[in-house]
Amino acid sequence: MSEVSQGKRVVVVGAGWAGLGATYHLAKQGYDVTLLEAGSYPGGLVAGWKTATGRSVEAGIHGFWYPYKNIFSLINELGISPFTSWTRSSQYSPAGLEVESPIFQELPQLPTPLGTFLYTQFKRLPLVDRLSALPLLYSIIDFDNSDEAWRRYDFVTARELFKDFGVSARLYSESFEPMLLVGLFAPGEQCSAAATLGMLYYFILAHQPDFDVVWCRGTVGEKIFRPWVERIEKAGGKVLANRRVTDLIVDSDNQAKGVVCNDEVFDADAVIFAVGITGMKKILSSSLSLQSRAEFRNVSNLGAVDVLATRLWFDRKIHIKRPSNACFGFDATTGWTFFDLNALHDEYSNEPGTVVEADFYHANQFLSLENEEIVPIVQRYLATCVPEFREAKVIDSSVIRLPQAVTHFAPGSYRYMLRAKTSFKNVFMSGDWIVNRHGSWSQEKAYVTGLEAANLAISYFGEGTPAKILPVEADEAHIQLARTLNKSARQIVKSILPEFWLP
Ligand SMILES: Cc1cc2nc3c(=O)[nH]c(=O)nc-3n(C[C@H](O)[C@H](O)[C@H](O)COP(=O)(O)OP(=O)(O)OC[C@H]3O[C@@H](n4cnc5c(N)ncnc54)[C@H](O)[C@@H]3O)c2cc1C
């Protein structure tokens, strides 16, 4: 461990992937790091805990996709093995099984997107509908995750994008919109086309194996965060729960000097925020120093989405074909997933009954219902996909409401999302909603932005070794060529008609 930075105090706010990532790296560099978390446990949206009856629950099941290289590298460094092997998944609608996905890395590798197109087994969707996706390939090439590309596509909704490129109504409602509901947590008319293209490329299209996924063999809190926090504390980092930050103290020289948690003050030479949009808005509402800056006031223009995580214990063993399943068409603007926890979690592998997690995204209309009303709805939906659930008896259940919990990549939101560097010299941002150019999404992005914020702090102090951040795998050669040609064509048009059309 480097000792060069001892004495420099960094306060990190929020103990999700981003905050823990920043804290771990800075602690290893010898900084005096304190991580303040409002909740009772570290983990953020991925936190897990035990119910009063000793059963494990968590804020939704989290998958770790093939391109999550930085998280996989962390797992190796920690010397833990929390994951299942690669799993197959299915998709259901009220009509029954719709799609089965193979393990893409096991099949002969084809130039993207051929593998995704040919190996995914659609049970009902006619070929002509699938072929209607082809013109969309142009926008996949055109959207290269640059700032320019985001500004070009962010004002358009995903629905308009798919409509303009001639995607069939069935392909949209049975394939693309379900992907948006589970990938961006919102229906197509509420998603930015830029976020849509970025998310689809990263998780599905960039390389054939990208859609392959592993799951934790227990809660992420237990399997990853607990050993990780132990390692952070061993490296000298302090992780303090039940500390809700309410303000940032700034001196006349544009420098943050500390953060306030109700009546406690934590002195700081640098501050890293690693809270979600809703958390940031709350801090803003009580912080005059943040309200003095336009970039922070503009966070008020951003929004978040409601999610519901349920876990049901049934009295009997029910055969579920695949461990992870995505579902669409049950409610117009809500997507949901269900997971066979007997297959995924060590704790439930010998359970005499069935344990199922069912998570609902964009679950606005469910949050005000009582648990006693939610559980029968979940059972009814499960029975539509796997009829054996109809006769089974629910013997225990957990319902976790997550209001305004996940980032809403709404059309037009890009211009208000914060960058890692702020107008305060020593305040840095991280989290899955921050603008960066890495190209990853969700947990991997949150972790990467945490490392990026740690690196900005290191560069600000001029002490310590920056964290090594693994880039996403390069575009395949034919995509690179198509992108280069497209960029040149765009530049020629721009030189003739600069700024003539709307971006
Ligand atoms: C149901 C569900 C399913 C999901 N599925 C997947 C998936 O399969 N794969 C995937 O990669 N991602 C998934 N995600 C998204 C993933 O959880 C997030 O992208 C990621 O966890 C974000 O991490 P973060 O560190 O940016 O923020 P968060 O996890 O939101 O952490 C922010 C932390 O800041 C704390 N905080 C807020 N305000 C304050 C304050 N004032 N003071 C101190 N602390 C504060 C919060 O309590 C929280 O712990 C899912 C999310 C949900 C909810």
Ligand as a Chemical Component Dictionary entry (heavy atoms), coordinates in Angstrom:
data_LIG
# 
_chem_comp.id                   LIG 
_chem_comp.type                 NON-POLYMER 
_chem_comp.pdbx_formal_charge   0 
_chem_comp.three_letter_code    LIG 
# 
loop_
_chem_comp_atom.comp_id 
_chem_comp_atom.atom_id 
_chem_comp_atom.alt_atom_id 
_chem_comp_atom.type_symbol 
_chem_comp_atom.charge 
_chem_comp_atom.model_Cartn_x 
_chem_comp_atom.model_Cartn_y 
_chem_comp_atom.model_Cartn_z 
_chem_comp_atom.pdbx_ordinal 
LIG C1  C1  C 0 -34.578 -3.864 -8.758  1  
LIG C2  C2  C 0 -33.301 -3.449 -9.426  2  
LIG C3  C3  C 0 -32.717 -4.320 -10.319 3  
LIG C4  C4  C 0 -31.525 -3.976 -10.942 4  
LIG N1  N1  N 0 -30.935 -4.881 -11.751 5  
LIG C5  C5  C 0 -29.673 -4.666 -12.181 6  
LIG C6  C6  C 0 -28.958 -5.691 -12.826 7  
LIG O1  O1  O 0 -29.481 -6.797 -13.032 8  
LIG N2  N2  N 0 -27.677 -5.447 -13.209 9  
LIG C7  C7  C 0 -27.084 -4.231 -13.000 10 
LIG O2  O2  O 0 -25.913 -4.045 -13.345 11 
LIG N3  N3  N 0 -27.754 -3.226 -12.389 12 
LIG C8  C8  C 0 -29.019 -3.413 -11.982 13 
LIG N4  N4  N 0 -29.694 -2.425 -11.319 14 
LIG C9  C9  C 0 -29.087 -1.077 -11.255 15 
LIG C10 C10 C 0 -27.998 -1.005 -10.190 16 
LIG O3  O3  O 0 -28.558 -1.353 -8.949  17 
LIG C11 C11 C 0 -27.449 0.420  -10.140 18 
LIG O4  O4  O 0 -27.000 0.803  -11.418 19 
LIG C12 C12 C 0 -26.275 0.556  -9.189  20 
LIG O5  O5  O 0 -26.483 -0.169 -8.009  21 
LIG C13 C13 C 0 -26.050 2.028  -8.882  22 
LIG O6  O6  O 0 -24.995 2.159  -7.958  23 
LIG P1  P1  P 0 -24.588 3.592  -7.408  24 
LIG O7  O7  O 0 -23.411 3.396  -6.551  25 
LIG O8  O8  O 0 -24.477 4.527  -8.562  26 
LIG O9  O9  O 0 -25.847 4.118  -6.581  27 
LIG P2  P2  P 0 -26.722 3.511  -5.397  28 
LIG O10 O10 O 0 -26.649 2.035  -5.370  29 
LIG O11 O11 O 0 -28.053 4.169  -5.516  30 
LIG O12 O12 O 0 -25.982 4.024  -4.083  31 
LIG C14 C14 C 0 -26.151 5.325  -3.591  32 
LIG C15 C15 C 0 -26.027 5.282  -2.089  33 
LIG O13 O13 O 0 -26.070 6.617  -1.594  34 
LIG C16 C16 C 0 -26.774 6.610  -0.376  35 
LIG N5  N5  N 0 -27.241 7.982  -0.107  36 
LIG C17 C17 C 0 -28.219 8.676  -0.723  37 
LIG N6  N6  N 0 -28.327 9.898  -0.179  38 
LIG C18 C18 C 0 -27.388 9.972  0.793   39 
LIG C19 C19 C 0 -27.006 11.000 1.696   40 
LIG N7  N7  N 0 -27.608 12.190 1.730   41 
LIG N8  N8  N 0 -25.993 10.746 2.567   42 
LIG C20 C20 C 0 -25.352 9.543  2.567   43 
LIG N9  N9  N 0 -25.695 8.543  1.722   44 
LIG C21 C21 C 0 -26.685 8.762  0.841   45 
LIG C22 C22 C 0 -27.904 5.626  -0.616  46 
LIG O14 O14 O 0 -28.471 5.168  0.597   47 
LIG C23 C23 C 0 -27.175 4.553  -1.386  48 
LIG O15 O15 O 0 -26.640 3.578  -0.515  49 
LIG C24 C24 C 0 -30.914 -2.701 -10.704 50 
LIG C25 C25 C 0 -31.529 -1.825 -9.801  51 
LIG C26 C26 C 0 -32.696 -2.187 -9.161  52 
LIG C27 C27 C 0 -33.295 -1.245 -8.157  53 
# 
loop_
_chem_comp_bond.comp_id 
_chem_comp_bond.atom_id_1 
_chem_comp_bond.atom_id_2 
_chem_comp_bond.value_order 
_chem_comp_bond.pdbx_ordinal 
LIG C1  C2  SING 1  
LIG C2  C3  SING 2  
LIG C2  C26 DOUB 3  
LIG C3  C4  DOUB 4  
LIG C4  N1  SING 5  
LIG C4  C24 SING 6  
LIG N1  C5  DOUB 7  
LIG C5  C6  SING 8  
LIG C5  C8  SING 9  
LIG C6  O1  DOUB 10 
LIG C6  N2  SING 11 
LIG N2  C7  SING 12 
LIG C7  O2  DOUB 13 
LIG C7  N3  SING 14 
LIG N3  C8  DOUB 15 
LIG C8  N4  SING 16 
LIG N4  C9  SING 17 
LIG N4  C24 SING 18 
LIG C9  C10 SING 19 
LIG C10 O3  SING 20 
LIG C10 C11 SING 21 
LIG C11 O4  SING 22 
LIG C11 C12 SING 23 
LIG C12 O5  SING 24 
LIG C12 C13 SING 25 
LIG C13 O6  SING 26 
LIG O6  P1  SING 27 
LIG P1  O7  DOUB 28 
LIG P1  O8  SING 29 
LIG P1  O9  SING 30 
LIG O9  P2  SING 31 
LIG P2  O10 DOUB 32 
LIG P2  O11 SING 33 
LIG P2  O12 SING 34 
LIG O12 C14 SING 35 
LIG C14 C15 SING 36 
LIG C15 O13 SING 37 
LIG C15 C23 SING 38 
LIG O13 C16 SING 39 
LIG C16 N5  SING 40 
LIG C16 C22 SING 41 
LIG N5  C17 SING 42 
LIG N5  C21 SING 43 
LIG C17 N6  DOUB 44 
LIG N6  C18 SING 45 
LIG C18 C19 SING 46 
LIG C18 C21 DOUB 47 
LIG C19 N7  SING 48 
LIG C19 N8  DOUB 49 
LIG N8  C20 SING 50 
LIG C20 N9  DOUB 51 
LIG N9  C21 SING 52 
LIG C22 O14 SING 53 
LIG C22 C23 SING 54 
LIG C23 O15 SING 55 
LIG C24 C25 DOUB 56 
LIG C25 C26 SING 57 
LIG C26 C27 SING 58 
# 
